[in-house]
Amino acid sequence: MIDVLLQTLPFFLLIAVGYGAGRTGFFPEEATAWLTRFVFYFALSAMLFRFSANLTLAEVFDLPFVWAYLTGTMAVYLLVTGVALLRGRGVEEAAVEAQCGVVGNVGFLGVPMLVMLLGEAAIGPVMLVLACDLIVFGSLIVIVITARRDGRLSPGVLLSVGLGLLKNPMIVSISLGLLWSASTWKLPGSINDFLAILGAAATPGALFAIGASLASKSAERLAVAAWLSFAKLVLHPAAVAATAYFIFSVEAYSAGVMIAAAALPVAGNVFILAQHYGVAPQRVSATILISTALSILTVSAIIAGL
């Protein structure tokens, strides 16, 4: 585990540098927002397009993998939802807490870190996890909260969710990359180099942005945040490990990548959604802060055990 910890340490040190810059005010929240936008729309999109353009759909899509991930993730989602309802929280708060329990920082942390640690063969499985999170669970919270407030699930809500997915640069870049791959055209050398240079900015930029954004997070409601962090860092990877190995017999390497991706800390976009809907943003803020800090050890331990 010590060897893996030393390998993951540079990634978390970059997060720590960003946190220090944000905490001291040297890198204000406005700067963090613009850096995040650059990474999200340009650097990470270039990285994902280049990755997917050099793969085939057959190399990316694996139905047993998808079923294993969705089944294990949904089990934890329902567990966290049930615990929230038993505590007397409403459906909206339960939906936000469930999101904390299953949606990890795959885009900003998982793609650059796991590909570097586990090799380029991890690209397909990591992107498949990212797609499942964005399409299924990213849509689910919007549908649940909107349906709860409107008292019904209208076609307009589904249309809005669909349009949101079509505008998501990570979904768009992966889809366009796979379409390019399907054309059998090879990326011109100069374009491939351009995407490689721009995509290389994704790793340091994303990690710095994660740290800087954590500087504005508060550690309130620690008991609930600790439970949600435990669900994300321990229960989620354990659940997908069970479904991948014992139910759907996913190939060992791909299953390992899936488990490592499931072990990642809570994604920052969960806070954005919680803040947008006005549902427990402080609780989500604390969970992101705690889960990210603890993941230095938990992610290393899980990768070492694969």
DOTI-619114 format. One line per 5 residues: number of its first residue (from 1); their letters; for each residue y, z, x of N, C-alpha, C, O. Coordinates in steps of 0.2 Angstrom, whole numbers. Atoms other than C-alpha are relative to their C-alpha. Layout:
BEGIN
NUM) a) Y:Z:X:Y:Z:X:Y:Z:X:Y:Z:X  ...;
This chain:
BEGIN
1) midvl) -6:0:4:0:0:0:6:0:4:11:-3:2  -6:-1:-4:12:4:14:2:-7:3:8:-9:3  -2:7:-2:11:-14:20:3:-4:-5:8:-8:-4  -3:4:6:15:-21:3:7:3:-1:11:-1:-3  -7:-4:1:29:-8:1:5:-3:5:11:-4:3;
6) lqtlp) -4:3:-5:36:-15:17:2:-7:-1:8:-9:1  -2:7:2:35:-33:11:5:0:-6:9:-4:-6  -4:0:6:43:-28:-6:7:3:2:12:2:-2  -6:-4:-1:57:-17:2:6:-4:1:11:-3:-1  -7:4:0:69:-31:7:3:-2:-6:9:-3:-7;
11) fflli) -3:2:7:70:-37:-11:4:6:-3:9:5:-6  -3:-6:3:74:-19:-17:6:2:4:11:5:2  -6:-1:-4:86:-17:-2:6:-4:-2:12:-2:-2  -6:4:3:96:-32:-9:2:3:-6:8:2:-7  -2:-4:7:96:-23:-26:5:6:2:10:7:-1;
16) avgyg) -3:-6:-2:102:-8:-17:7:-1:3:12:2:1  -6:2:-3:116:-17:-8:5:-2:-6:11:0:-6  -4:1:6:122:-24:-25:2:6:-4:8:6:-6  -1:-6:4:121:-7:-33:6:3:4:11:6:1  -5:-3:-3:132:0:-19:7:-3:-1:12:0:-1;
21) agrtg) -7:4:1:145:-14:-20:3:1:-7:9:1:-8  -3:-2:7:146:-11:-39:2:7:-1:7:8:-4  -2:-7:1:146:7:-38:7:2:3:10:7:0  -6:-1:-3:160:8:-26:6:-4:-3:12:-2:-1  -5:4:3:170:-4:-36:2:-6:4:7:-10:3;
26) ffpee) -1:6:-4:170:-17:-22:-1:-6:-3:2:-12:-2  2:6:4:161:-29:-33:1:2:-7:-4:5:-10  -1:-2:7:168:-26:-51:-4:-4:-5:-8:-9:-3  5:3:5:159:-30:-67:2:-7:-1:-3:-11:-3  -2:7:1:169:-46:-69:-4:-5:5:-6:-10:3;
31) atawl) 4:4:-6:162:-52:-52:-7:-1:-1:-10:-6:0  7:0:1:145:-47:-57:-2:-5:-6:-7:-9:-5  1:5:5:146:-57:-73:0:-7:2:-4:-11:0  0:7:-3:151:-73:-64:-5:-1:5:-8:-7:5  6:1:-4:138:-71:-51:-6:-1:-4:-10:-5:-2;
36) trfvf) 6:1:4:125:-69:-64:0:-6:-4:-5:-10:-4  0:6:3:131:-84:-73:-2:-6:5:-5:-10:3  2:5:-5:130:-94:-57:-8:0:2:-11:-6:2  7:-1:-2:112:-88:-53:-4:-3:-6:-8:-7:-6  3:2:7:107:-91:-72:0:-7:-1:-5:-10:-2;
41) yfals) -1:7:2:114:-108:-74:-1:-5:5:-2:-11:4  1:5:-5:113:-116:-57:-5:2:5:-10:-2:5  5:-2:-5:103:-107:-43:-7:0:-3:-12:-3:-1  7:-1:3:88:-101:-54:-2:-6:-3:-8:-8:-3  2:6:3:88:-117:-64:-2:-5:5:-7:-9:3;
46) amlfr) 2:5:-5:87:-128:-49:-6:2:3:-11:-2:4  6:-2:-2:73:-117:-42:-6:-2:-5:-11:-4:-3  5:1:5:63:-118:-58:-1:-7:-1:-7:-10:-2  1:7:1:66:-137:-60:-4:-3:6:-9:-6:5  4:2:-6:60:-140:-42:-7:2:0:-11:-2:1;
51) fsanl) 7:-3:0:45:-129:-44:-4:-4:-5:-9:-7:-4  4:3:5:40:-137:-61:-1:-8:1:-6:-11:-1  0:7:-2:44:-155:-55:-5:-2:5:-8:-7:5  5:1:-4:31:-153:-42:-7:3:-2:-11:3:2  6:-2:3:18:-147:-53:-2:-4:-6:2:-8:-8;
56) tlaev) 2:3:6:8:-154:-68:-1:5:-5:-2:11:-4  0:-5:6:7:-147:-85:-7:3:0:-8:9:-2  7:-3:0:-12:-144:-82:0:6:5:-4:10:4  -1:-5:-5:-7:-134:-67:3:7:-2:2:12:0  -4:-6:3:5:-123:-77:-4:3:-6:-4:9:-6;
61) fdlpf) 2:-3:6:-3:-121:-94:-8:1:0:-12:-3:2  7:-2:0:-19:-111:-96:-1:4:-6:2:10:-6  1:-3:6:-24:-106:-113:-3:7:0:0:12:-3  3:-7:-1:-35:-91:-109:5:5:3:6:11:1  -5:-4:-3:-21:-85:-98:6:2:-5:8:8:-5;
66) vwayl) -5:-1:5:-8:-86:-112:-3:5:-5:1:10:-7  3:-5:5:-20:-77:-125:0:7:3:1:12:0  0:-7:-3:-23:-63:-112:6:3:1:7:9:-1  -6:-4:-1:-5:-60:-108:3:2:-7:6:7:-8  -3:-2:7:1:-61:-127:-4:5:-3:-1:10:-6;
71) tgtma) 4:-5:3:-14:-50:-133:2:7:3:3:12:0  -1:-6:-4:-11:-37:-119:7:3:-2:9:9:-3  -7:-2:1:8:-37:-121:1:2:-8:5:7:-9  -1:-1:7:7:-37:-140:-3:7:-2:0:11:-6  3:-7:1:-4:-21:-139:5:5:2:6:10:-2;
76) vyllv) -5:-5:-3:9:-12:-129:7:0:-5:9:5:-6  -6:1:5:23:-19:-141:-1:4:-6:3:8:-8  1:-3:6:15:-12:-156:-1:8:1:1:12:-3  0:-7:-2:11:5:-147:7:3:0:8:8:-3  -7:-2:-1:29:7:-142:4:0:-7:8:5:-8;
81) tgval) -3:0:7:35:2:-160:-3:6:-4:1:9:-7  3:-6:4:23:15:-168:3:6:3:4:11:-2  -3:-7:-3:29:29:-156:7:1:-3:9:6:-4  -7:0:3:47:25:-161:0:2:-7:5:6:-9  0:-1:7:43:25:-179:-2:7:-2:1:10:-6;
86) lrgrg) 2:-7:1:34:41:-178:5:5:2:5:11:0  -6:-4:-2:49:49:-169:6:0:-5:11:3:-5  -5:1:5:59:44:-185:5:-5:2:11:-5:-2  -5:5:-1:68:30:-177:0:-6:-5:-6:-7:-8  1:5:5:72:15:-188:-3:-6:3:-5:-6:9;
91) veeaa) 3:6:-2:65:-2:-187:4:-4:6:1:-6:10  -4:3:-5:79:-9:-177:0:3:7:-1:0:12  1:-3:-6:78:4:-164:-7:0:3:-8:-1:9  7:2:-2:59:2:-163:-1:-6:3:-4:-7:8  1:7:-3:61:-16:-160:3:-1:7:1:-4:11;
96) veaqc) -3:0:-7:73:-13:-145:-4:4:5:-5:2:10  4:-3:-4:62:0:-138:-6:-4:2:-9:-3:8  6:4:-1:47:-11:-140:1:-6:5:-3:-7:10  -2:5:-5:57:-24:-130:0:2:7:-2:-1:12  -1:-3:-7:60:-12:-116:-8:1:3:-9:1:9;
101) gvvgn) 7:-1:-2:41:-9:-116:-4:-6:3:-9:-5:6  4:6:-2:36:-27:-113:3:-5:4:0:-10:7  -4:6:-2:50:-38:-107:2:2:7:7:6:8  -2:-1:-7:51:-38:-88:5:-5:3:6:-10:0  -5:4:-3:64:-45:-76:-4:-6:4:-3:-6:10;
106) vgflg) 4:5:-3:53:-60:-72:4:-6:3:3:-8:8  -5:6:-2:67:-73:-71:3:2:7:3:-2:12  -4:-2:-6:78:-64:-58:-3:3:5:-2:2:11  3:-4:-5:66:-53:-49:-7:-3:1:-9:-4:7  7:2:0:48:-60:-53:-1:-6:4:-5:-7:8;
111) vpmlv) 1:7:-3:50:-78:-49:1:0:8:-3:-3:11  -1:0:-7:58:-76:-32:-5:4:4:-7:3:10  4:-4:-4:48:-61:-26:-7:-1:0:-10:-1:5  7:1:1:31:-64:-33:-2:-7:4:-8:-7:7  2:6:-4:31:-82:-26:0:1:7:-4:-2:11;
116) mllge) 0:-1:-7:36:-76:-9:-6:5:2:-8:4:8  6:-5:-2:23:-62:-9:-7:-2:-1:-11:-1:3  6:2:2:9:-70:-17:-2:-8:1:-8:-10:0  1:7:-1:11:-88:-12:2:-5:-5:3:-3:-11  -2:5:5:16:-104:-20:-4:-2:-6:-2:-4:-11;
121) aaigp) 4:0:6:1:-104:-31:2:4:-5:-1:3:-11  -2:-5:5:9:-90:-40:5:-4:-5:7:-1:-10  -6:3:4:23:-102:-47:-2:-2:-7:1:0:-12  2:2:7:13:-109:-62:-1:6:-4:2:7:-10  1:-6:4:7:-92:-68:6:4:-2:7:7:-7;
126) vmlvl) -6:-3:1:24:-84:-66:4:-3:-5:7:0:-9  -3:3:4:32:-97:-75:-3:0:-7:1:0:-12  3:-1:6:20:-96:-89:1:7:-3:2:7:-9  -2:-7:3:23:-77:-91:7:0:-2:9:2:-7  -7:0:2:42:-81:-91:1:-4:-7:5:-2:-11;
131) acdli) -1:4:6:40:-94:-105:-3:4:-6:0:4:-11  3:-4:5:29:-82:-115:5:6:-2:7:7:-8  -5:-5:2:43:-68:-114:6:-3:-3:8:0:-8  -6:3:3:57:-80:-118:-1:-3:-7:2:-1:-12  1:4:6:49:-90:-132:-3:5:-5:-1:5:-11;
136) vfgsl) 4:-4:5:38:-76:-141:4:7:0:7:8:-6  -3:-6:1:46:-59:-137:7:0:0:11:4:-3  -8:1:1:64:-65:-134:2:-2:-7:7:0:-9  -1:2:7:63:-72:-151:-1:5:-5:2:6:-10  2:-5:4:54:-58:-159:5:5:-2:6:7:-8;
141) ivivi) -5:-5:1:68:-45:-157:6:-3:-5:8:1:-9  -5:3:5:81:-57:-165:-3:0:-7:1:1:-11  2:1:7:70:-61:-180:-1:7:-3:1:8:-9  1:-7:3:65:-42:-183:7:3:-2:8:5:-8  -6:-3:2:83:-36:-182:4:-3:-5:7:0:-10;
146) tarrd) -4:4:5:91:-50:-192:-3:0:-7:0:1:-12  3:-1:6:78:-49:-205:1:6:-3:1:7:-9  -1:-7:3:80:-30:-207:7:0:-3:7:3:-8  -6:-1:2:98:-32:-209:2:-4:-6:6:-3:-11  -1:5:6:98:-47:-221:-5:2:-6:-4:-1:-11;
151) grlsp) 5:-2:5:83:-40:-230:-5:-6:-2:-9:-5:-6  4:6:0:74:-57:-228:0:-4:6:5:-3:10  0:5:-6:69:-70:-215:2:-6:-3:-2:-10:-6  -3:7:3:80:-85:-219:-2:-5:5:-2:-4:11  1:5:-4:77:-102:-212:6:-1:6:5:-3:11;
156) gvlls) -5:0:-4:94:-100:-204:-1:4:6:1:2:12  2:-5:-5:88:-86:-193:-5:-4:5:-4:-4:11  5:4:-4:73:-97:-187:4:-6:4:2:-7:10  -4:6:-4:85:-112:-183:4:3:5:4:0:11  -5:-3:-5:97:-100:-174:-5:2:7:-2:0:12;
161) vglgl) 5:-2:-6:82:-94:-163:-2:-6:4:-2:-6:10  2:6:-3:76:-111:-160:5:-4:4:4:-6:10  -6:2:-3:93:-117:-155:1:4:7:3:1:12  -1:-5:-6:95:-102:-143:-5:-2:5:-4:-2:11  5:2:-4:78:-107:-135:2:-7:4:1:-7:10;
166) lknpm) -2:7:-2:84:-125:-133:6:0:5:7:-4:9  -6:-1:-5:100:-119:-124:-1:4:6:3:5:10  2:-4:-6:91:-107:-112:-1:-4:6:-6:-8:6  1:4:-6:93:-114:-95:-6:0:3:-9:-4:7  6:-1:-3:77:-107:-89:-5:-4:-4:-10:-7:0;
171) ivsis) 5:4:4:67:-115:-103:2:-8:1:-3:-12:2  -2:7:-1:77:-131:-101:-2:-3:7:-5:-8:7  2:2:-7:74:-132:-82:-7:-1:1:-9:-6:4  7:1:0:56:-129:-84:-3:-6:-3:-7:-10:-1  2:6:5:54:-142:-98:1:-6:4:-3:-11:4;
176) lgllw) -2:6:-3:64:-155:-89:-4:-1:7:-6:-7:8  4:1:-6:54:-152:-73:-7:-3:-1:-9:-7:2  7:2:2:37:-154:-81:1:-7:-3:-4:-11:-2  -1:7:3:44:-170:-90:0:-5:6:-2:-10:6  -1:4:-6:49:-177:-73:-7:0:4:-9:-6:6;
181) sastw) 6:0:-3:32:-172:-66:-5:-5:-4:-9:-9:-1  5:4:5:23:-181:-81:2:-7:1:-2:-12:0  -2:7:-1:33:-197:-76:-3:-3:6:-3:-9:7  4:2:-6:23:-197:-60:5:-3:6:3:-5:11  -5:2:-5:40:-201:-51:1:6:5:1:12:3;
186) klpgs) -1:-5:-5:42:-191:-35:7:1:1:11:-4:1  -7:-2:-1:58:-182:-32:3:-3:6:0:-2:11  -3:3:-6:69:-192:-20:1:6:5:3:11:3  0:-5:-5:70:-183:-3:7:4:0:7:10:0  -7:-3:0:89:-180:-4:1:5:-6:4:10:-6;
191) indfl) -1:-4:6:88:-173:-22:-5:6:1:-2:12:-1  4:-5:-2:73:-162:-17:3:5:4:3:11:3  -3:-4:-4:83:-155:-3:6:4:-3:7:10:-2  -5:-3:4:98:-152:-14:-2:6:-4:1:11:-4  3:-5:4:88:-142:-26:-3:6:4:-2:11:2;
196) ailga) 2:-6:-4:80:-132:-12:6:4:2:5:10:3  -6:-4:-3:97:-127:-5:3:4:-6:4:10:-5  -3:-3:6:104:-123:-22:-5:6:-2:-3:11:-4  5:-5:2:88:-114:-27:-1:6:4:-3:11:2  0:-5:-5:88:-104:-11:5:6:-1:4:11:1;
201) aatpg) -5:-5:2:103:-95:-18:-2:5:-5:1:10:-6  3:-4:5:93:-88:-32:-2:6:2:-1:11:-2  3:-6:-2:84:-75:-23:5:5:2:6:11:-1  -5:-5:-2:99:-66:-14:5:1:-6:7:7:-7  -5:-1:5:111:-69:-28:-3:4:-6:1:8:-9;
206) alfai) 3:-4:6:99:-63:-42:-1:7:1:1:12:-3  1:-7:-2:94:-47:-33:6:4:1:7:9:-1  -6:-3:-1:112:-43:-28:3:1:-7:6:6:-9  -3:-1:6:117:-46:-46:-3:5:-4:0:9:-8  4:-5:4:103:-35:-53:3:7:2:4:11:-2;
211) gasla) -2:-6:-2:109:-21:-42:8:2:-2:9:7:-4  -7:-1:2:128:-23:-46:0:1:-7:4:5:-9  0:-2:8:124:-23:-65:-3:7:-1:-1:10:-6  3:-7:1:114:-7:-63:5:5:2:5:11:-1  -6:-4:-1:130:1:-56:4:3:-6:6:8:-6;
216) sksae) -3:-2:6:137:1:-73:-5:3:-6:-2:5:-11  5:-3:5:121:8:-82:1:8:1:2:11:6  0:-8:0:120:27:-87:-7:2:-1:-11:-1:-4  7:-3:1:105:38:-86:1:5:-5:0:11:-4  0:-5:5:106:46:-103:-6:0:-4:-10:-5:-3;
221) rlava) 6:0:4:92:51:-115:-6:-1:5:-10:-6:4  5:1:-5:81:53:-100:-8:0:-2:-12:-3:0  7:0:3:65:58:-110:-2:-6:-3:-8:-8:-1  2:7:3:64:42:-120:0:-5:5:-4:-9:5  0:5:-5:69:32:-105:-6:0:4:-8:-5:7;
226) awlsf) 6:-1:-4:55:39:-95:-6:-2:-3:-10:-5:0  5:3:4:43:35:-109:0:-7:0:-6:-10:1  -1:8:0:49:17:-110:-2:-3:7:-5:-8:7  2:3:-7:48:15:-91:-7:1:1:-10:-4:5  8:-1:-1:30:22:-91:-3:-6:-4:-8:-8:-1;
231) aklvl) 3:5:4:26:10:-105:0:-7:4:-4:-11:4  -1:7:-3:33:-5:-95:-3:0:7:-6:-5:8  2:0:-7:28:0:-77:-8:1:0:-11:-1:5  8:-2:0:10:7:-81:-4:-3:-6:-9:-7:-4  4:2:6:4:3:-99:0:-8:0:-5:-11:-2;
236) hpaav) 0:7:1:10:-15:-99:-5:-4:5:-9:-8:3  5:4:-4:1:-21:-83:-7:2:-1:-12:-2:0  7:-2:2:-14:-10:-88:-3:-4:-6:-9:-6:-6  2:4:6:-15:-19:-105:-2:-7:2:-7:-9:0  1:7:-1:-14:-36:-98:-6:-1:5:-10:-6:5;
241) aatay) 6:0:-5:-27:-32:-84:-6:0:-4:-11:-3:-3  6:-1:5:-39:-26:-98:-2:-7:-3:-7:-9:-4  1:6:4:-37:-42:-108:-2:-6:4:-6:-10:3  2:6:-5:-37:-54:-93:-7:0:3:-10:-5:4  6:-1:-3:-52:-47:-85:-6:1:-4:-12:-2:-3;
246) fifsv) 6:-2:4:-63:-41:-99:-1:-3:-7:-6:-3:-10  1:3:6:-59:-51:-114:1:-8:1:-3:-11:-2  -1:7:-1:-52:-68:-109:-3:-3:7:-2:-9:8  3:3:-6:-60:-70:-92:5:-4:4:3:-10:6  -5:4:-4:-44:-76:-83:-2:-1:7:-5:4:10;
251) eaysa) 2:1:-7:-47:-83:-66:4:5:4:9:7:3  -2:-6:-4:-45:-69:-53:7:0:3:11:4:2  -7:0:-3:-29:-75:-44:5:0:-5:10:3:-5  -5:1:6:-20:-80:-60:1:7:-3:6:9:-5  -1:-7:4:-24:-63:-68:4:5:5:7:9:2;
256) gvmia) -4:-5:-5:-17:-54:-52:7:-2:-1:11:3:-1  -7:2:1:-1:-64:-54:3:3:-7:8:6:-7  -2:-2:6:0:-60:-72:1:8:0:6:10:-3  0:-7:0:-3:-41:-69:6:2:4:10:7:2  -6:-1:-4:10:-41:-55:7:-1:-4:12:3:-4;
261) aaalp) -6:1:4:23:-49:-67:1:5:-6:6:6:-7  -1:-5:5:19:-37:-81:2:7:3:5:11:-1  -2:-6:-3:23:-23:-69:7:1:2:9:6:4  -7:0:-2:41:-28:-66:4:4:-5:2:5:-10  -5:-4:4:55:-17:-72:3:-4:-6:3:-10:-6;
266) vagnv) -3:3:6:64:-20:-89:6:-5:2:10:-3:6  -5:5:-2:75:-35:-89:6:1:-3:7:5:-8  -7:-1:2:93:-35:-90:2:-3:-7:7:0:-10  -2:3:6:94:-46:-105:-2:4:-6:1:3:-12  1:-5:6:87:-32:-116:6:4:-1:7:5:-7;
271) filaq) -7:-3:1:103:-23:-113:5:-4:-4:8:-2:-8  -5:5:3:113:-38:-118:-1:0:-7:3:0:-11  2:0:7:103:-39:-134:2:6:-4:5:6:-10  -2:-6:3:105:-21:-138:7:1:-1:9:4:-6  -7:-1:1:123:-21:-135:3:-5:-5:7:-3:-9;
276) hygva) -2:5:5:125:-37:-145:-1:3:-7:4:2:-12  2:-2:7:117:-29:-160:2:7:-1:1:10:-7  -2:-6:1:124:-12:-157:-6:5:-1:-5:10:-5  6:-4:1:106:-4:-156:-2:3:6:-5:0:11  3:-4:-6:103:10:-143:2:-3:7:-3:-3:11;
281) pqrvs) -1:2:-7:112:2:-128:-1:5:5:-3:3:11  0:-5:-5:113:18:-119:-7:2:2:-9:3:8  7:-1:-1:94:21:-121:-3:-6:5:-7:-5:9  2:6:-4:91:3:-114:3:0:7:-1:-1:12  -3:-1:-6:103:6:-100:-3:5:5:-5:3:10;
286) atili) 4:-5:-4:94:21:-94:-7:-2:2:-9:-1:7  7:3:-2:77:13:-95:0:-5:5:-4:-5:10  -1:5:-5:83:-2:-85:1:4:7:-2:2:12  -2:-3:-6:90:10:-72:-6:4:3:-8:3:9  5:-3:-2:75:21:-71:-6:-4:2:-9:-3:7;
291) stals) 5:4:-1:62:8:-72:1:-4:7:-4:-6:10  -1:3:-6:70:-2:-58:-1:4:6:-4:2:11  1:-5:-6:71:13:-46:-7:1:1:-10:1:7  7:-2:0:53:18:-50:-5:-6:2:-10:-5:6  4:6:-1:47:0:-48:-1:-2:7:-6:-5:9;
296) iltvs) 1:1:-7:49:0:-29:-7:3:2:-10:0:6  7:-3:-1:33:11:-29:-5:-3:-4:-10:-5:-2  5:2:4:24:5:-44:-2:-7:1:-8:-9:1  2:8:-1:25:-14:-41:-4:0:7:-8:-4:7  4:0:-6:20:-11:-23:-7:2:-1:-12:0:2;
301) aiiag) 7:-3:1:5:0:-28:-4:-5:-4:-10:-6:-2  4:5:4:-1:-13:-41:-1:-6:4:-7:-9:3  1:6:-4:1:-28:-30:-5:2:6:-10:-2:7  4:-2:-5:-8:-18:-16:-7:1:-3:-12:-1:1  6:-1:3:-22:-15:-28:-4:-6:-3:-9:-6:-5;
306) l) 3:6:3:-25:-33:-34:-5:-3:5:-8:-8:3;
